[in-house]
């Protein structure tokens, strides 16, 4: 079997190595490696691109001719194309890796999915497209497409083809026992699968992969007949089915949404209320009076946030961005509450206070209290969204405490009254750092209220809150140092992360003990130690970021705080503070957010 290959190999080898190749024990691994090597194949993106066939570097023996015939046949069926689309008068077709395709009838708009089936009859390979229920995720944006995406589709199609060949009653020409094992028996199918997969693998460069991704996205968007449908779907379906990441939004959501018999113009005229529909069963979407006050109030009455007529009037006047943040905060609050149970961390048993259904409903009513506050709602959309998220975070933290939740809105309202002059004089986009600074002051006062548990009276002003917070901040470090306990919890960032930024080096480490939090807060002059209760219960994580120059000197030191959704274990960026609750450099803020994104990928 291998004599011909041994002879071919010796013809191209130095004389000093030719005696080695005459030994079958040495030659066999070399030959098998040559047959199973991953051959580079040109990427084919558009139908006009040429498809070049690649042959085996070493001439294969006659026994492997059936395998080569199968390989060549697959190439003839456009398996060498990553993306291939075609539009006729009857239908629009998108084929991926030549083995799975989506078709849409132009007249009826009906979508169908097919996969390639290959059979062997009368000594010849034959193929046809058959219906399948397998539906791949079709992204709408290029930033979540990589080589693995195409590999999964190709390998799935290849596996299905070999299973079909297994069922062929007659395989004339496949006489060699190794090939029969590979094609006819389940135990041997893996060998043929491996050979074909390696030969058909696309080894593409970064630039070519980007071209393939763009071609795929362009083809998918051709299946969306009405771009207004996408806009409506994104503002409503997005909250129901996706997280907070745009990468999770794909073609299936738009296709499912397009099946509803709705008036695009009517929905577009009420676009500010679209995010609310994620709370409503989609069987009501075809209702012609869906956005009327009477109908919406009736449908929302069964949810945890019953809105009144005046609440709907306020939300109609807001931007879609704010209403989406309003719904997102409520959804996040619900997810956090559902995962708030008892914990046993490092032998220390912490029992959270029971949160009953009535307490949850009462807490959710404060969201409507936020939008009914004219002082808070007079701010620009960007600032309102940040305040609402801040309000939601502290509402969750205090929902199981004995503190009156009304005081949260009192503090936010006094903050809004004190900083009202900034609305006209300081633009949120142009002076983002100044706005971030005053919002950090509000967060610090809320920390004081949460941990100092003071009694507020109705005549207290923002200046009074700040003075009390400063006094509490000066006194608490001494009290904490005296009776600090050896409390610890599990890390999510198990190893410190090192990132090179030009000539500097940034190290990120997670703090997982109460003593580390106390040291961080004392040296950085902020109240991070007060968060150890939430770190212990898994609701919060704290990281220390340090940037060093090339000579080893410390350039920046920051403290990063991230909320944790107990239900999904997903981290959400909350704050990044320098010494004395100062603002962080923009490049370190970008690194911190990217680190959180990477940690969420591993969840």
N, C-alpha and C positions, 0 to 999 in steps of 0.2 A: 504493500500500500504506500509506503513512504519512500521507496527507492528512487522514484522519479524526482521527488522533492529534495532528497539528499543530494542527488546529482546536480540539481539546479542551484542549490545553495553553495556547493563546493566551487562552482564556476565563478562565483563572485567573491570568494574569500581568499585572504592571503595564504600562501603556501604553508606558512608556519602553523596555521589554524586548521588546515584541511584534514589532518589526521583525526582531529577531535570530532569533526562532523560525520566521519564514517561510522562512529559508534551510535547505534540506535538510541541508547539511553541519553545521549547528549542531543541528538538530532530531533527527537520527538518533541521535547518542550519548545524548541525553537520553531518547529513547523506549526505546532498548535498556536503558538503566540502569533505567528504570521497570519494564520487563518482567522484568529479571533481579535486581531488588533483593531483599534478604533480608527477607521479610515476617515480622513477629513473629506467632507462633502460640500460642494458649493451651495450657498443659500439661494433659494428661489423665492422671490417675494411677489413679483407681478407675473401674470400669464405670459408677457412678452419676453421674459428672461429665458435664456437657453438653459436646458437641463442636461448637464454633462454626467455621463455614467462613469463610475470609478471601478476599475477592475482590481482583482487581488494581485498584490505585488509579486507573489510567487505562484507560478502556474499550478492550478489545482488538479489533482488526479481525476481520472474518469469517474471514480466512485462518487465524487462530490458534484457531479454535473447537475443532478436534480435540484440540489440546494441552490446552485448558481442560477438555474432556470427560474426558481421561485423568486430569487432576489431581483433578477432582471425583469421579471413580469411585474413585480411591485413597482419598480421604477417606471415601467411603461404606463402604470395607472396613476401617475402623478403623485406617488408617495414621496417623491423628492422635493415637493413644494411645501414650504411652511404655510403659506397663505395663497389661496387661489379663489377669486371671486368672479362671478359671471352673472350678467343680467340679460334676460330675454324678454320678449313681449309677454310671456306667460308667467315667469317666475324670476326670483332673485336667489342666487345660490352663493353660499360662503363655505368653502372647504378648508379644513385645518389639518395639516399633515397628510392630506390625501386619503384619510381613513375615517373621518367624521365630518359631516356637513349639516348645515342648516339651510332650509329652503323656505321661501315665503311666496305664496301665490299673490300676484299683484292685484288681481281682481277682487279676491275675497279677504286678503290679508292673513290667511291661515298659515301658521308656522308648523313645520315638520322637521324631525331630526332623523338622520340616516347614518348608518355605518357601513363600511365596505365589507362584503362577504366574498371570500375566494373559495372556489371548489376546484376539484381535479377530475375531469371526465374525458375519456377517450384519449388519454395521453396529453391533454392540453389543460392549462389553467384557464378558468373562467371566473368572472367577477360580476357582481351587481350590487346596487345600493338597496339596503333593506331598512325598514322602519325600526327605530329604537327609541326607548324611553330615556336613554342616557342623555342628560343635559348638562353640558359643561358651563362653568361660570364664564360669561362673556363680559369682560371689563369695558368700561367706557372711557378709561383714562390709561395712559401708557405707563404711569409710574408704578403699577403693580404687576407688570409683565416681566418675566425673566425666562431663561432657558428651561427651567423646571416646568413651566407652564406647558410648553410645547412637548417636552419629554413625556409628561403624564398622558397627554392625548395620544401621542404616537405609540407608547407602550401599551395603552389600553386597546387600541385598534389592532396592534400586532398580536396581542394575546388572543383577541377574538378570532382573528384569521386562522391562527394555528389550532384553536379549538374546533373551528369548522372543518379544517383539513383532517383533523383526527376522526371526524365522523364520515369521511368519504369512503364509500364501499370499495372503491378500487383505486389503487395508486400505481398504475403501470409505469415502469421506468424507475421507480424507487426500489431497486433491488438490494442495494447494499444494506447490510444489517444495521450499521450505525445510523444511517439515514432513516431506516424504518423505525428504529428505536426513537429517534428524535421527532418523528412526525406522527407515528401511529400510537405510541404508548404514552400515557400520561406521565410516566416516570422519566421519559426521555425528552419531553417537550421543552424542558428548560434549556437544553443545549442549543436547539435550533433557535429558540427565542433569544438566547444570549448572542449567538452569531449574527442574527438579523438585526437585533437592536444595536449592536456595536457598529455594524456596517451602515445602518441608516441614521446613526446619531449625528445631529447637526452640531458641528464644532464651529460656532460663529463668533465673530469678534463683537466687541461692544457696539461698534457703529452699525454692523449688520443687524444685530438684535434690535436696536432702536428702529431701524427701517422696517423690520418685520412687525414690530409692535405698532408702529404708526399705520402700516397697511391694514393690520387687524382692526384697529380702532376705527379707521376710515370706513372699512367695510361694514362693521357693526352699526355705525351711525346711519348707514344707508337703509337699514331695516327699521329705523324709527321714522315713520311717515310725518309726524307732526312734532316739531321741536317744542311747541307749547306744552305738549303732553309730558315731555321730560321735565320742564320747569315746574309744572304742577306736581308731578310725581316726586320730584326731589324735595320739595317743600313740605310734603305730607308723608309719603311712604317711607322716606328716609329715617324718620324718628322711630317708626314701628319696627323696621326690619334691620336697620344698621346700628352700629355704634356711633361714635362721634367722628369716625374716620371716613373721608371721602372715598378711600380705596375700596370700601365695602359696598359701594353703590354700583350695581351692574345692570345689564340689559334685562334680566328676568323681572326686576321690579317694574320697569317701564312697560314691558309686555303684559304683565298681569294687570297693571293699572289701566292699560288701553282697552281691556275687555269690558270695562264698565261703561255703560251708556250715560255719558255725562255731557253737559254743555261746556265746552272749553271757555267760551266767552263769560258765562255765568261764574264759573270757578275763578277765572282770571280777575274778574271784578271784585272778588272776595278773597284775594290771595293772602291778605294779612291774617286770615283765620284758618288757613290751610293746615298749619302745624297742629291745631286742635283736633283734627280729624283722626290722628293716630289713636285717640282714645275711643273712637267710635267704630262699631262693626261696619265693614265695607259693604254690607248688604244695603245700607241706607244711602250709599253714594249717588244712586240714580234718582233720589228724591229731588223734585224740581224746586222745593222750598227748603233745601238742606241748610242754607245759611241764614234763614230767617231767625229772628230772636226766639220765637216760640219753639221752633223745631230744634234748634241747637240746645236751648235750655232743657228741653225735655230729654234729649239724648245724653246730655252731660250730667243729668241728675242722678244717673246710675253709677257714675264714676266717683272717685274720691275728691274731685274738685268741682262741686256744683257752682256754676257761675250765674250771676244775676244779669238782668238786662243792662244795667249800667256798666258791669264788667265787660260785657261784649262790646259795648259802645267804646270803651277805653281801648280795648284790644284792636278794634277796627281802625283806630287812628294811629296805631303803632306800625313800625316796619315789620316785615316778615322775620328779620333777624332777631328782633326782640321777642316776638311771640314764640319763635323757635327756641330761644334761650329759656323762656318761661316754661315751655313744655319739657325741654331737656332737663331743667333743674328739678321739676316735679318727678320725672321718670328716674333721675339719679337718686333723689330722696327716697323714693319707694324701694329701689334696688338696695340701697344702704340699710334701710330699716329691716328688710326681709332677712338680711344676713347678720343682724345684730343679736347675737346669742351669748351664751356663757363660754368662757375660754379657760384653759388650763395651760399656762405658759411656764416652762422651766420649774415645775413644782409649785408655782404660785397660782392659787385658784382665785380668779376674779369673776364675780357674779354680776352681770349687768342687770340693771333695773328693768323689770318687765315692762314692755311697751305694748299696751293693749290696742285694739282696733279703734276705740274711741279716741285714744291719745293721738293715733296716727291721723285720724280725720281732723282733729282739732289743730294739729300741727300744719296740715296741708291748707287749712283755711287762712293761715298767715301769708301764703303766697298771694291770695286775692287781696289781702290787706296791703301788700307791697304796691300793687298796681293802683290801689285806691288812694295812695298818698300823693297829692299834687306836688309836694316838695321833691320827692324822689323822681317822679315821672317827668319833671321839667328838664331833666338833664339830657345831654345827647345820648343817642342809642348806644354807642360804645361804652360810655360810663354806666348807663343803666344796666347793661348786660353784666358788667363786672360786679356791680353792687348786688345784683340779683343772685349771682353765683356765690358771692361772699355770704349773703343772707341765707342761702340754702345750706351751705356748709355748717354754719353755726346753728341753724335751726335743727339740723340733725344731731349735733353734739349736745344740745340742750334739751332735746325732746324727752330724754329719760331722767332729767334732773327736776328738782323742785322749784327752780327759778322760773319766774313768770316770763313766758316767751314774748309778751307784749313789749318788754323792755328792749328786745333786739330792734324792733322797728323804731322805738323811741330814740335809741342811740343813732341809728342810721338817719332818722329824720333830722336830728340836731346837727349831725355832720352835714347833711344837705343844706340846711339853713345857713350854717356858718360859711360854707364854701360856694354859696350861690353866685357870688360875683364872678367866679371863674368861668361860668357858662358863656358869658359874652366876651371875656378878655383872654381866655386861654383855650386854644383849639385842641381837641383831643388827639388828633393825628400829628400835628406839628409839635406839640409840647407833651408828648406821651409820658416822658419821664416825670414831669411835674405832677401829672394826674396820678401816676403810679405811686408817687411819694405820699400824697394825701390819702390815697386809698389804703396804703400800708399803715398810716396812722389810725385809720378806722379799724383795721384788723387788730391792731395792738390794743385798742380800747375794748374791743369785743373779747379779747383774751383776758383782759382784766376783769370784765364782768363775769366771765365764765368761771374763773378760778378764785376771785376774791369774794364772789357772791354778795355784792353789796345791795342795799335797798335804795332804789332810785325814787326821787320825788319828781313831780310833774314840772317843776320850775328849773330843774337842772339844765345847764347849757353845755355846749360842746367844750368850752374852755374849762368848765368844772370837771368834765369827764377826763380831759387830758391831764389836769393837775392830779387827780386821784390816781390815774394810771402811772404817772411818773413816780409818785410816792410809793405805790405798790411795787414798782419795778426796782426801786432802790433797796427796799426792805426784804424782798423775797430771797435774794441770793444767799444772805446770811442764814436764813431759816432752813433753806434747802441743804446747805453744806453740812449742817449739824446732824441731820437724821436721814441722809440719803441712804437708800437700800441697794443691795446688789441685785437689781432686777434686770433681766435680759430677755430677749426674744429672738426668733430666727431671722436671719438675713435673707433678702432676696438677691442682693448683689453680693454673692459669696466671696468674690475676689475683687480687690481694688482695681479700678479701671484707670489706665494711663493713656492720655491723648496728647499728641504733639501738635502744638499751635505755633507755626513758624519756628522761632528759636526757643520758645517757652514750652513747658511741660505742665499739663493739667492732670491732677490725680483726683479721683472720685472714690470715696469710701462711705459705706453705710454705717450709721451709728445704731447699735443694737443693745445698748445698756443705758440705764438711768444715769449712771455716773458719766458716761460719755456725753449724754445730752446736757447734763449740768455743766460740765467743763466747757462744752461748746457755747452754751448760753452765757457763762461767766466771761469767757475770753472774748466773745463777740458782742457782749452787752445787749442781748435780746432775750426773749422769753421762750426759747425753744424747749427748755426743760418742762414747761407746763404741758407739752404734748406727749409726755411719756405714757400717760394713761391710754391715749389712742394708739400709740405704737404697740403697747402691750396687748391690746385687744385686736390688733391687726388692721385697724382703720387708717393708719397713718405710717409713713416712712420718712426718715430724715437722713440726708446725705451731706457730707462735708466735701466741698470743692476747694482745692488749693492750686494756684497757678504759680509755678516757679520759673525764674529766669535761668538762662544757661549757666550762670555762676552759682546756682543753688539758692539764691535769695528769694524770699516769698514776695510775690507781686500782688496777688489777690487771695483773699480767703472768704468763702461764701458758705451759707447754709441753705440747703435745698429742702423744701417740704412738699410732699406729694400725698394726696388723698388716695385711699384704697377702697375699691368697691368690693365688699365682702362676698357678694354673690358671684362676681366674675373675676375677682382678683386683679382687676385692671387698675393701673396707676394713672392718676390725673394730676398734672402739674398745678400746684397752688401758689407757691411763693419761693423766691430766691432772694435772700437778704445778705447784705454785707454787714460790717460792724455797725452797731447802733441802728439796725433796721434801715441801712442805706441802700441805694439802688445798685444793682449789679451791672457790670459791663455787658454790652449787647452780645459780644461773641461768647461769653460764658453762659449767658441765658440761652443762647441757641444750642450750645453743647449740652446743657442740662435737659432741655426738652428732647433732644435727640437721644440721650441716654435713657430717658423714660420710655420713649417709643421702642427702643431696642429691648428693654426689659419686658414690655408688654407683648412683644413677638414671642418670647419664650414661655409665656403663661400657658 
